[in-house]
Amino acid sequence: MFIRINPRSSTPLYEQVMEQVKELIAKGILESGEQLPSVRDLASQIVLNPNTVSKAYKELERNGVIVTIRGKGTFVADASDRKLDLKQLEQLRQQLQRLVIEATYAGIKKEELTQWIEEEFQTLKGEGDRNAD
């Protein structure tokens, strides 16, 4: 598993771990049922305090992104087990609203923003290089 931490980022370290695990899953690099490194192993790989990685894993588990099976390890959850509560959905919608406002302020047209979103989805699915031909 390949995770990069930016210690200078304003995003807390545990959130960086969470975001990157979700990104690896969204890109299909990590698949349902795949085992993740133990907290200690991941902490040593990315040079973080194990408590930080543990916090990230606990939040990911609380959100249904991963599951921990006592004595066996931590695994990527099935897509059907992933859940966002209403508060998280509302936060996502607010982030989108802020993005649309910023884009509009910067003079970016709806069509261009929509194209960017399409490109991001293609990148997640590994189709991003096709447009480079």
N, C-alpha and C positions, 0 to 999 in steps of 0.2 A: 504494500500500500504506500502510495507516494503522497505525502502531505508536506507542504511548506508553510512555515510559520514566519510571519513578519513581526518581529518584536517592536518595531517602530509604529505599527498600525494603531489607530485609535480603537480598533475592534479588539475586545478582550481575547486573550489567547484561547480560552476554551471555546469561544464562539467561532474562532478561525478553524479550529479542529472540526467542530460541528458542520460548518459550512462546507468544508472540503470533503468530509465524508459524504454529505448529501450530494455534492457535485459528482464525486466518483460513482455514486449509485445512479444518478441521473444520466451520466454518460455511459453507463453499462460496464464500467471498469470493475465495479463491485456488483455482484449479482445476488439475488435472493438466495439465502442459505449459505452464502460464502462466509467463512470464518474471518474475523478481524484479529489483529494482533492483541495480545493481552495488554492491559493498561501499562504494566511495567515495560513490556517490549516496545510499545509505541512511544512511550515517554522517552526511552533511551534512544530510539531512532530519530526523533525530532528534537531531542534535547530540551524536554520540558519536565516540570515537576509532575510526578505521577498523580498528585491530587488534581492537577489541572486536567489531565486526560480523563481521570475518573469522573470529574464533573461533566465533561463533554459527553462521555458515554452514558451517564445517568440521564442527562437531558435528551439525548438521542433515543434512549430506551423509553423515556416518559412519552416521547412523541411517536413511538411505534416504528422508528426508523431501524432500530436494532433490537435484538433480544439476547438476553444472557441466560444460558442454561448452566445451572450450578454444576461444577465439576467437569464441564465440557468446553465452555468458552462463550464468546460473544459472536453473534452472527447477524448478517443483514436480514432484516425481517422481510416477509413476503409483502408485496405491494399492497395487498388487501388489508394488512395489519397497520399500515401507516395511517396516521390520522392528524388532522389539524383541528384544534378546537376553535370555537367561534372567535375567540380573542385573537388567535393567530391569523385566521382568515381576514379579520378586520385590519390587522396590522399590515398584511400583504396588500390589501386593497388601498390602504393609506399610502404605502410605499409607491404603488402604481400611480396613485393620484399625484403625489409629489413629483414623480418622474414626468408625467404628462405636463404638469405645470411648468417644470424646468425646461422641458423640451420646447414647449410653446413659447416661453420667454426667450429662448435661444433662437427662435425663428425656424425650428424644425417642424416640417409639415407632418400631418398625421400619416401620410403614405410612407414617408421616410422612416418614421418611428416604427410603423408596422413592419416594414422591411427589416429593420434591425432586429425586431423580436423574432421574425421568421428565421433570420440568420443565426440567432442564438439557439433556437430550437434545433436547427440543422447541425450546428456545432455540437450540441449535446448528443445528437444521434450519430455523430461521426461523419456527417455528410458535408461538413464545412469546406473541405478541400475541393469538392467537385466544381465550385464556381471559379477556382483559380485557373482552370484550363484555358 
